[in-house]
Amino acid sequence: MRYERKFSKEKARELFVEYEKTRDRELRDRLIENYLYIPKILSRKYGHKNGDNEDIFQVACLGLMYAVNRFDTTRGYEFDTFATPTIVGEIKRHYRDREWLIRIPRKIQDLNREVNQTRTMLEHQLMRSPTITEIANELEISEENIIKSMESNNAYYPKSLSMEYENTGEGKQVSLMDLLGTPDYNMENVENIDMLKKKIQALNPIEKIIVEQRFFREKTQKEVALLINKSQMTVSRIEKKVMEKLKEDL
């Protein structure tokens, strides 16, 4: 199926100005339809090698919707220029979400993909990170399932253990390597890493999310607090408690 512009750039700009004022859904759909040729081109480019053009086209259309919602006519640039990196970003996110270090059930993978897409959509709508409750309400599933999905993110390739992160509760930098002690030549660190993984798995769901978001996804305590709908002070307290617990065990 061929997708072509239905109206001129001047007409499209007029519709964008009107949409910025009214946020009318029918008007948004007309704008999306006018620019469907962009996701079509990009899905051919990025989906060709893997033979999943149709899936990538759907992902690209989602990116197009985000771009339409965020486009600001006062900035002076063309919509095509603005939309392309947004759509490409969604396509790359889609491929990233499909790359798992550890094989997990398809049901959890599908749920994880839905949660990530919904979280991205809500971020654009709310202009902030959505809470677990907001994601659960949008998908009409339990918060427990949302937490399980977020825990599965640990199946991605992790960040370096030597990377440092802000610890606003203590006022200093901290890394996961701090939990492993000083390296030696007796393979002690190998045992420590294995033990650390087991101890993290034994944490409760909220503690796991804090560890994952802070040390594997590089989120600040403030961002994590918004995500789990708690205060930054509470996140700092739980984080400190978890790290003390892990240090004691090691």
N, C-alpha and C positions, 0 to 999 in steps of 0.2 A: 504494500500500500504506500502511495506517495503522499508526503506531507509538504504543503506549500503555504506561504504566507497568504492570509485571507484579506489583509488590508495593509496599507502603506505604513512606513515608519512614523509618519506624522500622525496618522490616525491611531496607531498603537500607543504613541506617547500621550495622546489625549485620553485614551482609555485608562492608561496607567495613572494619570493625574486624577481621574474620576475614581479609580479603584482605591487610591490612597485616601481619599476622602470618605468613601462609602463602605469599603471592604465588602462589597457585594459579591457573593459567591458565584452568581451567574456571570458577572463581569470577569471575575478571575478565570472561570472556565473558558471564556472566549479568548482571553489572552494566552492561556496555556495552549489552546487549540491552534492559535496563530503561530506559535513557536515550536510545535512538535517536530519540525524538521531538525532542530538542534539535537535533541536526544536520539533521533533516528541516526544521524550522522555519527554521533559519538558512540552509540551502541554497536554500530558496525565496526568502528575502529577498535574498541576495547573488547568486544565479544567475539570477534571473528576467530581468534586463535583457539578459544575454548569451546566453540560451537554452541554458545549459550546466548545468542543475540537477543532472543525474545526476553529472557530473564533480565538481561542488562538494559534492554529498552524500558522495562517497567521500572527498574531502579533509576534510570536516567530521567524518566517522567516525574518520579518523586522529587528528584533534584530540581527539575524545572519548576515544580510547584513551589518549592522553598524559595527559588530565585524570584518568582513572580511576587511572592509575599513580601520579600525583603527589598525589592528594587525601589530606589529613591531617584525620582526624576530630577531632583534639584542638583544631583552630583554632576550632570552634564555628559555622562558617557552612554553609549548605546547599550540596550538590553542584552544583545548577543554577547558583547564583551564581558558583561557582568555575569551572565548566566553560565557561560561555558566552564569556568573554574569551579563553580558551585556543583554543577552536574558531574564533572570529572571527579570531584571530591567524594560524591556519593557512590560513584562506581568503584573507586579505590577502597572506600569503606566496606562496600559489599564484598569485594575479593578478600579483604583483610579478615572479615568476619567468617569466611569459609576456611581459613587456614588454622587448623587445630594441631597443637603439639601432641596432645593426648586424645585418643579416640574416645568420644563420648556418644551416648545414644542420640539417634537422629531427632527424637522428640525434643530433647534438650537443646540441640543445635538450632532447630526451627524456632523454639521459644526464645532462645537467645537472640536470634536474628530479628524477631518481632519486637522484642524489648528494646534492642539497640535502635531500630528504625523509629519506634514510638518515642524513645527518649530524644532522638534527634529532632523529630517533628515538634515535640513539646518545647524543646529548647528554642526553636524558631518562633513558636507561638507566644511563649511566656517571657522570652528574652532572658532566661536564666535556666539553671539546671533543675529539672523537675524532681520532685520527691518520689520515693517508692510508692507512696499512696496514690499520687497523681498518675503514675504509669499504670498501676494496677487498675485504677478506675477507668482509664482510657481503654485498656485491653479487656476489662471485665473479668479479670482473674484475681486470685488471692495474692496478697503481699508476699506470702511464703513462697509462691512459685516465682515471683519476681526475684526474690533473694536467691533462690536456687539457680536461676538463670545467670544472675550476676556472679555467683560463685564459680560458674563454669568458665568465666573469662580467664581463670587461672590456667586454662588449657592452652592459652596463647603463649608464644615465646615470651618469657619474662625479661624485665630490664636487668641490667648489670647489678650485681650485689654491691659493687663498689660505688654506685651512683649515690650522691648525697641528696637529702631532702630537708626541707625546712621543718623544724619542730618548734612551733611557736609556744608550746607549753613550757619548754625548757629554755628557749632562747638560744639554741645552738643547732648545728647540723647533726643529722643522724643518718645512718645507712643500715641496710639489713646485714651487711658484713660485720657491723658492730656487735651483732648477736652471736657471731661465730667464733669469737676469740682470736688470738694471734696465730697465724699460720705456722706450722712446723713441718718436719720432713717425715712424719709417721702417719700420713694420711688422716690425721685427726679431723681435718676440715671436711673430708668426705663424709665421715660419720656424723659430724655436726650438721651438715646440710641436710642429710637424710632425716636426722632427728628433728630439725627445724621444720621440714615439710610436714612431718607427722604431727608436730605440735600445732602448726597452723590449722591443719585439718580438724583438730580437736576443739578449736575455738567455737564459740557460739556464732550464729549467723551475722549478727551486727559486728562482732569483733572481726570476723573474716572480711566483711565488706570494707571496714576501715583499713585493715592491712592491705587488701587488694588495691583500694582506691589511692591510698597514700603512697605505697611503695612500688606498685606495679603500673599504676596509671597516672602517677605524678600529680595527683590532685592535692590542693591545699586543704587544711582543716576546715576552712570556711566552706569550701565547695562540698566536702564530704558531709558537713553538718546540714546543708541544704538538701542533699540527696536523701539522707536518712531521717530528715525532719527532726533534728535535735540541735541543741545549741553547740557553738564552737567549743565552749568550755567543757561540755560533756564529751565531745569527740576527743579533746586533748586529754581528759582524764582517763577515758577508756584506752586510748592509744598508749599512754604512759603505763597503765596497769598491765596491758598485754605485753609490752616490751619487757617490763620487769619480770613477768611470768615466764617469758621465753628465755630470758637471761638466766633465771634461776634453774630452769630445766637443763640448760646447756653448761 
